[in-house]
Amino acid sequence: MIFISILIPVFTGLILLLSPEWKNRKLLCAFTTAALLLSVSAVGITLSVTGDKEAVTLFNLTQSLPILFKIDGVGRFFAVLTGAVWVLAAIYSFVYMGHEQKEKCYYGFYLLSYAVLIGLDFSGNLITFYLFYELMSLLTLPLVLHSETKEATMAGLKYLFFSLAGAYMVLFGLFILNRFGNTLTFTAGGVLDLTLIQGKEGLLLAAAFLMLLGFGVKAGMFPLHAWLPTAHPVAPAPASGVLSGIIVKCGILGVVRTVYYLFGVGFLRGTWVQQVWLVLILLTVLLGSMMAYREKVLKKRLAYSTVSQVAYILFGLAMMQPGSFVGAFLHIGAHAFMKCGLFLIAGVIIFKTGRTKVDELAGIGREMPVTMVCYTLLSLSLIGIPPFAGFVSKWYLGMGSVLAEAPVFDVLGPAVLLVSALLTAGYLLPLSIRGFLPGEETAGIKVEKQEPSMLMLVPILILTILITIGGLFPDQIIEFVSRIVGTLFKEVLGG
């Protein structure tokens, strides 16, 4: 079933890319929807009938390098998240992409990207993960290049350059782990051979740091974050939604596998790698928030916000403490829904009004009341205001960091997160305030309602409802994440 869930979007994506132009848009959208839903259903069946740690080898690159798929709690979490966001963004795109060129090409690469992401989530070892990680960078590149403008071309080249640079850092770590590890198969607690690494600890730490930097590229971590605020504004809104909601999380998944399944917390905790990594993460949190606060273009503001918010997740992982790990995973899900929804709303505003800058949106709440209510609720969640899901995840991040055995960072971390939350309020809420209470500049002007069609509005409403429910009734979500983290830390830290 894993193979089926990957092969369905691969075949349908290739059919779209290789076939002549489809004159019937409804048929094109129906074909894409059917393929995506079939693949998501196959993933659901796989998760329901397959137990954790069950593995299957597709083939062997060499005798010691199998292409291996294995399902565990982390893979389940990311696969469900990917499917939910991918389907909702696809439904939205059926209207939005009607005004774009080359729809067939867009949907072809959209399906191929989903197939690669599922392969990435279920990768059982580092070599399999690396192959799908590289394919993800190549197959999502056309989503950035879609408009084929000079700006899009330059943004795409930057995205490709940064992605390849990060991948080469990871490749170095792969070679080192293949030499000093018992296996490349993801194993809770790490794979290092204690007899082989004696006297080589410095080399291993350097390799771990390079891998964290390499995966940090995709996650938008300073100083290799520049591709993200460049790529998001030029991509179509549904592509920006999945880039921010899911693609950057692939870097997070790589970090999880590196720290907790390859090198191990016991090897990394308390070393210079953890210290330097935490400094870079907190710089990313602050710089992303400050750049978003200064930015005037709405989609670019949201892109800088992604840089900051994803660094929250990295912070929870870098503290290497169970509570902060729970917070990190909760924020992975919350941010995926929040930021995808905000980018889709930005697309609605551009689609209906043609306005791209925040200063141009005074009174937008009277034109799009439902859309802007959703924007406001998603913004409150992103800031960390109760009772939304963003509050729950940030609460666990803050409490987990305070309890962590990390001098300085156990105080500095929560302080930086609090400052960032204030900046987040400063760059998100003014749009809502001026949108509903614009002041004298729009007084007496007749307002024309410009709410989008239901195909665009329903995915936004669903994302807003999910964030609200996740905040009001978080127990089941926390229990699910806690089982993943509890099992992992039981094996990693001995209970």
TAHU-V581477 format. One record per backbone hydrogen bond with DSSP energy under -1.0 kcal/mol. CO is the residue of the C=O (numbers start at 1). NH is the residue of the N-H. E is the energy in kcal/mol with one decimal. If there is no record, write none. Layout:
# TAHU-V581477
((CO/NH/E) (CO/NH/E))
This chain:
# TAHU-V581477
((1/5/-2.5) (2/6/-1.3) (3/7/-3.2) (4/8/-2.4) (6/10/-1.4) (7/11/-2.9) (8/12/-2.3) (9/13/-2.1) (10/14/-2.4) (11/15/-2.3) (12/16/-2.1) (13/17/-2.2) (14/18/-2.4) (15/19/-1.6) (24/28/-1.8) (25/29/-2.7) (26/30/-2.4) (27/31/-2.5) (28/32/-2.2) (29/33/-2.6) (30/34/-2.6) (31/35/-2.1) (32/36/-2.4) (33/37/-2.8) (34/38/-2.3) (35/39/-2.1) (36/40/-2.6) (37/41/-2.5) (38/42/-2.2) (39/43/-2.2) (40/44/-2.4) (41/45/-2.6) (42/46/-2.4) (43/47/-2.6) (44/48/-1.7) (45/49/-2.0) (46/50/-1.5) (51/54/-1.4) (54/71/-1.6) (56/69/-2.8) (59/67/-3.3) (65/61/-2.6) (66/68/-1.0) (67/58/-3.1) (68/124/-3.1) (69/56/-2.5) (71/53/-3.9) (72/76/-2.4) (73/77/-2.2) (74/78/-2.2) (75/79/-2.5) (76/80/-2.3) (77/81/-1.9) (78/82/-2.6) (79/83/-2.3) (80/84/-2.2) (81/85/-2.2) (82/86/-2.5) (83/87/-2.2) (84/88/-1.9) (85/89/-2.5) (86/90/-1.6) (87/91/-2.2) (88/92/-1.9) (89/93/-2.0) (90/94/-1.0) (92/95/-1.2) (92/96/-1.7) (93/97/-3.0) (95/98/-1.3) (96/99/-1.4) (97/100/-1.5) (102/106/-1.9) (103/107/-2.8) (104/108/-2.0) (105/109/-2.2) (106/110/-2.1) (107/111/-2.2) (108/112/-2.0) (109/113/-2.5) (110/114/-1.6) (111/115/-2.1) (112/116/-2.1) (113/117/-2.1) (114/118/-2.1) (115/119/-1.9) (116/120/-2.3) (117/121/-2.5) (118/122/-1.9) (120/123/-1.0) (122/70/-2.6) (124/186/-2.2) (125/129/-2.2) (126/130/-2.8) (127/131/-2.0) (128/132/-2.1) (129/133/-2.3) (130/134/-2.3) (131/135/-2.1) (132/136/-2.3) (133/137/-1.6) (134/138/-1.9) (135/139/-2.8) (136/140/-1.9) (140/144/-1.0) (141/145/-2.1) (145/148/-1.9) (149/153/-2.5) (150/154/-2.4) (151/155/-2.2) (152/156/-2.7) (153/157/-2.3) (154/158/-2.2) (155/159/-2.5) (156/160/-2.5) (157/161/-2.8) (158/162/-2.6) (159/163/-2.2) (160/164/-2.6) (161/165/-2.4) (162/166/-2.4) (163/167/-2.3) (164/168/-2.2) (165/169/-1.5) (166/170/-1.9) (167/171/-2.2) (168/172/-1.8) (169/173/-1.6) (170/174/-2.1) (171/175/-2.1) (172/176/-2.0) (173/177/-2.7) (174/178/-2.3) (175/179/-1.2) (176/180/-2.4) (177/181/-1.7) (180/193/-2.5) (184/126/-2.1) (187/190/-2.6) (191/182/-3.6) (193/197/-1.8) (197/200/-2.5) (200/204/-2.2) (201/205/-2.6) (202/206/-2.1) (203/207/-2.2) (204/208/-2.4) (205/209/-2.5) (206/210/-2.3) (207/211/-2.1) (208/212/-2.2) (209/213/-2.4) (210/214/-2.8) (211/215/-2.8) (212/216/-1.7) (213/217/-1.1) (215/219/-1.3) (216/221/-3.1) (217/220/-1.3) (221/224/-1.9) (225/228/-1.6) (227/231/-2.7) (228/232/-2.1) (231/235/-1.3) (236/240/-2.5) (237/241/-2.3) (238/242/-1.7) (239/243/-2.5) (240/244/-2.6) (241/245/-2.3) (242/246/-2.5) (242/247/-2.4) (243/248/-2.0) (247/250/-1.4) (249/253/-2.7) (250/254/-2.1) (251/255/-2.0) (252/256/-2.6) (253/257/-2.4) (254/258/-2.2) (255/259/-2.8) (256/260/-2.3) (257/261/-1.2) (258/263/-2.6) (259/264/-1.0) (260/189/-2.3) (261/187/-2.0) (262/191/-3.2) (264/268/-1.5) (265/269/-3.0) (268/271/-2.0) (271/275/-1.8) (272/276/-2.9) (273/277/-2.4) (274/278/-2.3) (275/279/-1.9) (276/280/-2.4) (277/281/-2.2) (278/282/-2.5) (279/283/-2.1) (280/284/-2.0) (281/285/-2.3) (282/286/-2.1) (283/287/-3.0) (284/288/-2.4) (285/289/-1.7) (286/290/-2.6) (287/291/-2.6) (288/292/-2.1) (289/293/-2.1) (290/294/-1.5) (291/295/-1.4) (296/358/-3.1) (297/301/-2.5) (298/302/-2.2) (299/303/-1.7) (300/304/-2.3) (301/305/-1.9) (302/306/-1.8) (303/307/-1.7) (304/308/-1.8) (305/309/-3.1) (306/310/-2.6) (310/314/-1.9) (311/315/-2.4) (312/316/-2.0) (313/317/-2.0) (314/318/-2.8) (315/319/-1.6) (317/320/-1.0) (321/325/-2.2) (322/326/-2.2) (323/327/-2.1) (324/328/-2.4) (325/329/-2.3) (326/330/-2.6) (327/331/-2.2) (328/332/-1.6) (329/333/-1.7) (330/334/-2.5) (331/335/-2.7) (332/336/-1.7) (333/337/-1.7) (334/338/-2.8) (335/339/-2.8) (336/340/-1.3) (337/341/-2.1) (338/342/-2.2) (339/343/-2.3) (340/344/-2.2) (341/345/-2.1) (342/346/-2.3) (343/347/-2.1) (344/348/-2.0) (345/349/-2.3) (346/350/-2.2) (347/351/-3.0) (348/352/-2.6) (349/353/-2.4) (350/354/-1.3) (356/298/-2.6) (357/360/-1.3) (358/361/-1.8) (361/364/-2.0) (363/366/-1.2) (364/368/-2.5) (367/450/-2.8) (368/372/-2.6) (369/373/-1.9) (370/374/-2.0) (371/375/-2.1) (372/376/-2.3) (373/377/-2.4) (374/378/-2.6) (375/379/-2.3) (376/380/-2.5) (377/381/-1.9) (378/382/-2.2) (379/383/-2.2) (380/384/-1.5) (380/385/-2.6) (385/388/-1.5) (388/391/-1.1) (388/392/-1.1) (389/393/-2.1) (390/394/-1.9) (391/395/-2.3) (392/396/-2.0) (393/397/-2.0) (394/398/-2.6) (395/399/-2.8) (396/400/-2.4) (397/401/-2.0) (398/402/-1.9) (399/403/-1.7) (404/406/-1.6) (406/410/-2.0) (407/409/-2.1) (408/411/-1.3) (408/412/-3.5) (409/413/-1.9) (411/415/-1.6) (412/416/-2.5) (413/417/-2.4) (414/418/-2.1) (415/419/-2.2) (416/420/-2.5) (417/421/-2.0) (418/422/-1.8) (419/423/-2.1) (420/424/-2.6) (421/425/-2.1) (422/426/-1.7) (423/427/-1.6) (424/428/-1.6) (425/429/-1.5) (429/433/-2.7) (430/434/-2.8) (431/435/-1.3) (432/436/-2.1) (433/437/-2.8) (434/363/-2.4) (435/365/-1.3) (439/442/-1.0) (440/443/-1.1) (442/445/-1.8) (453/456/-1.0) (453/457/-2.3) (454/458/-3.0) (457/461/-2.5) (458/462/-2.7) (459/463/-2.3) (460/464/-2.1) (461/465/-2.6) (462/466/-2.7) (463/467/-1.9) (464/468/-2.0) (465/469/-3.1) (466/470/-2.5) (467/389/-1.5) (467/471/-1.1) (468/472/-2.4) (469/473/-3.0) (474/478/-3.1) (475/479/-2.8) (476/480/-2.3) (477/481/-2.6) (478/482/-3.0) (479/483/-1.9) (480/484/-1.5) (481/485/-2.8) (482/486/-3.6) (483/487/-2.2) (484/488/-2.2) (485/489/-3.2) (486/490/-1.9) (487/491/-1.6) (488/492/-2.5) (489/493/-2.8))
